[in-house]
Amino acid sequence: MTIRAMSAHPTQPDIVDACIAPVAVYRSDDVAQTGRRIDRGANQLARVMTPSLHPTNPGVVYFVTRAGQVIGTEGGDRSGRNPPLSEDVREAHVIAGN
C-alpha cells in the first residue's frame, strides 16, 4: 500500500484519514496506529487523491478521485456524486471545504 495523502482532523487530532493507492480511504482513531477502510461500497473510477475532513463533525469526510469524482462518508454512510470535468481538465488532485 502507498499512502497518497493524509489529513488529521482539525479539532480531534487522533483522527487521521489517508488516501491509499490505488483506490481506498482509511480512517484511524488512534493517530494511525490502527485503521479501517471507510470507502467500501463507493465506486471510485480512478486513483483517490486528498481527503477533506469536516471541521467540527469527524464523521464527515469527502475525497476526490483523479477522475473528478467527489465521494463522501457521513457517519459511516457512503454517498457520492460524479460531477463532470470540463473538457480541458484532465485530473483532479484536491478538494477543499469549509
Secondary structure by P-SEA (a helix, b strand, c coil): ccccccccccccccbbbbbccccbbbbbcccccbbbbccccccccccccbbbbccccccbbbbbcccbbbbbbcccbbbbbbbbcccccccccccccc
